[in-house]
Amino acid sequence: MSLIPPWLRPPRVRERLASYHLRPDVLDAAAAMASDQRSDIFVVRLEAALTDSETVLRMMDGRHARVMGLLVLTSERIHFRSRRRTGPNFSVPLEEVRAIEAYTRWGTGTVRIITPYGSLTVDQILGRQGEMLADDARATIRGEPLPERDPLRLLAELRALRESGAISATEFEIRKSAIWREI
């Protein structure tokens, strides 16, 4: 039971995006990322860039070439969609990824994708999301199934987001309740 009355509680990501009838994989990835309603329209636009054969594994807000956008890991590629109509976008098939590096410092992360044609860097990623994307990308490239999401790991990631200031204490409590309900 939540201590916040329903009329004061901000809508959850799934509630905000319900009217768009998004694919379940897109909705799951959007619900797992640390963001607010400013990213919703870009999540909706992302679905048009996806093929039927690919599954969204993880997504997050980040900055590439000094332009904010969505960094997305799918079962087939790593994709960046700028928030600007003419902004810098890229799409790298997973078989072309030679290495992927990620680190977090002072609450923000950076991901560097190394391809035969050069490297692509996405920074200003909240919390440890970049490191999680890199781990999932490496596992996908190796052909390993992604592990079932451990509820204790999810809670630890959520706590790290709260402590870094990426989400508020209220958002932390709401997401924590959702994790406990799924157990």
C-alpha positions as CSV (number, residue, x, y, z in Angstrom):
1,M,0.0,0.0,0.0
2,S,1.3,3.4,-1.0
3,L,1.5,6.3,1.5
4,I,0.8,8.7,-1.4
5,P,-2.8,9.3,-2.3
6,P,-3.6,8.2,-5.8
7,W,-4.6,11.8,-6.9
8,L,-1.1,13.1,-5.9
9,R,0.9,10.2,-7.3
10,P,2.4,11.0,-10.7
11,P,1.4,8.6,-13.5
12,R,3.7,5.7,-14.0
13,V,5.5,5.2,-17.3
14,R,3.2,2.4,-18.4
15,E,0.2,4.6,-17.6
16,R,1.6,7.6,-19.5
17,L,2.3,5.5,-22.6
18,A,-0.8,3.3,-22.5
19,S,-2.7,5.4,-25.1
20,Y,0.0,4.9,-27.7
21,H,-0.5,1.0,-27.8
22,L,3.3,0.4,-28.0
23,R,4.9,-3.0,-28.4
24,P,5.4,-4.8,-25.1
25,D,9.2,-4.9,-25.5
26,V,9.3,-1.1,-26.1
27,L,7.0,-0.5,-23.1
28,D,9.1,-2.7,-20.8
29,A,12.3,-1.0,-21.8
30,A,10.7,2.4,-21.4
31,A,9.5,1.5,-17.9
32,A,12.9,0.3,-16.9
33,M,14.8,3.4,-17.9
34,A,15.4,6.4,-15.6
35,S,13.5,9.2,-17.3
36,D,10.5,11.4,-17.1
37,Q,7.6,12.4,-19.4
38,R,9.9,14.5,-21.6
39,S,11.2,11.3,-23.1
40,D,7.7,9.8,-23.8
41,I,7.2,11.2,-27.3
42,F,10.7,10.0,-28.4
43,V,9.9,6.5,-27.1
44,V,6.7,6.6,-29.2
45,R,8.6,7.8,-32.3
46,L,11.3,5.1,-31.8
47,E,8.8,2.3,-32.5
48,A,8.5,3.4,-36.2
49,A,12.3,2.8,-36.6
50,L,12.1,-0.8,-35.3
51,T,11.7,-3.8,-37.5
52,D,9.3,-6.6,-36.6
53,S,12.2,-9.1,-36.2
54,E,14.1,-7.1,-33.5
55,T,13.3,-6.9,-29.8
56,V,14.2,-3.9,-27.6
57,L,16.3,-5.0,-24.7
58,R,17.3,-1.7,-23.1
59,M,16.9,2.0,-23.7
60,M,18.0,5.2,-22.1
61,D,18.4,8.9,-22.5
62,G,21.9,10.0,-23.5
63,R,23.9,12.6,-25.5
64,H,25.8,11.9,-28.8
65,A,27.6,14.7,-30.7
66,R,26.3,17.2,-28.1
67,V,22.6,16.3,-28.9
68,M,20.3,14.4,-26.6
69,G,18.4,11.4,-27.7
70,L,17.6,7.8,-27.0
71,L,20.2,5.1,-27.0
72,V,18.6,1.7,-27.7
73,L,19.9,-1.8,-27.6
74,T,17.9,-4.3,-29.6
75,S,18.4,-7.9,-30.4
76,E,20.0,-6.8,-33.7
77,R,21.6,-3.4,-33.3
78,I,22.6,-0.5,-31.1
79,H,20.6,2.5,-32.2
80,F,20.7,6.2,-31.3
81,R,17.8,8.5,-32.2
82,S,18.4,12.2,-31.8
83,R,15.6,14.4,-30.3
84,R,16.2,16.7,-33.2
85,R,14.7,16.0,-36.6
86,T,18.1,16.5,-38.3
87,G,20.3,15.5,-35.4
88,P,23.0,12.9,-35.4
89,N,21.6,9.4,-35.5
90,F,23.4,6.1,-35.8
91,S,22.5,2.4,-36.1
92,V,25.2,-0.2,-35.7
93,P,24.4,-3.9,-36.3
94,L,25.6,-6.0,-33.4
95,E,27.9,-8.1,-35.7
96,E,29.8,-4.9,-36.5
97,V,30.5,-4.0,-32.8
98,R,34.1,-4.8,-32.1
99,A,34.0,-3.7,-28.4
100,I,31.7,-1.8,-26.1
101,E,33.1,0.1,-23.1
102,A,31.1,1.8,-20.4
103,Y,31.9,3.6,-17.2
104,T,30.0,5.8,-14.6
105,R,31.5,8.8,-12.9
106,W,29.7,11.3,-10.6
107,G,26.3,9.7,-11.3
108,T,26.5,9.9,-15.1
109,G,27.6,7.3,-17.5
110,T,29.4,7.1,-20.8
111,V,29.2,4.3,-23.5
112,R,31.7,4.0,-26.3
113,I,30.9,1.7,-29.2
114,I,33.9,0.6,-31.3
115,T,33.2,-0.5,-34.9
116,P,35.5,-1.2,-37.8
117,Y,34.7,2.4,-39.0
118,G,35.6,4.2,-35.8
119,S,34.0,4.8,-32.4
120,L,30.7,6.3,-31.3
121,T,30.3,7.9,-27.8
122,V,27.1,8.5,-25.9
123,D,27.5,10.3,-22.6
124,Q,25.3,12.0,-20.0
125,I,23.5,8.7,-19.2
126,L,21.9,8.7,-15.8
127,G,23.2,6.4,-13.2
128,R,24.7,3.0,-14.2
129,Q,22.3,2.5,-17.2
130,G,25.2,2.7,-19.6
131,E,27.1,-0.1,-17.9
132,M,24.0,-2.3,-17.9
133,L,23.5,-1.6,-21.6
134,A,27.1,-2.6,-22.3
135,D,26.8,-5.8,-20.3
136,D,23.6,-6.7,-22.1
137,A,25.1,-5.9,-25.5
138,R,28.2,-8.1,-24.8
139,A,25.9,-11.0,-23.8
140,T,23.7,-10.5,-26.8
141,I,26.7,-10.4,-29.2
142,R,28.1,-13.6,-27.6
143,G,24.6,-15.2,-28.2
144,E,24.0,-15.7,-24.5
145,P,20.4,-15.4,-23.3
146,L,19.9,-12.4,-21.0
147,P,19.6,-13.4,-17.4
148,E,16.2,-13.3,-15.8
149,R,16.0,-9.9,-14.0
150,D,16.9,-10.7,-10.3
151,P,14.6,-8.6,-8.1
152,L,17.4,-7.9,-5.6
153,R,19.6,-6.6,-8.5
154,L,16.7,-4.4,-9.7
155,L,16.3,-3.0,-6.2
156,A,20.0,-2.3,-6.0
157,E,20.0,-0.5,-9.4
158,L,16.9,1.4,-8.3
159,R,18.6,2.5,-5.0
160,A,21.7,3.6,-7.0
161,L,19.4,5.8,-9.2
162,R,17.8,7.4,-6.2
163,E,21.2,8.0,-4.5
164,S,22.6,9.6,-7.7
165,G,19.6,11.9,-7.9
166,A,18.4,10.4,-11.2
167,I,15.0,9.6,-9.6
168,S,13.2,11.1,-6.7
169,A,12.4,9.4,-3.5
170,T,8.7,9.2,-4.5
171,E,9.6,7.6,-7.9
172,F,11.9,5.2,-6.0
173,E,9.0,4.1,-3.7
174,I,6.6,3.7,-6.6
175,R,9.1,1.5,-8.6
176,K,10.1,-0.5,-5.5
177,S,6.4,-1.3,-4.9
178,A,6.1,-2.5,-8.5
179,I,9.1,-4.8,-8.1
180,W,7.7,-6.3,-4.9
181,R,4.3,-6.9,-6.6
182,E,6.0,-8.9,-9.4
183,I,7.8,-11.2,-6.9
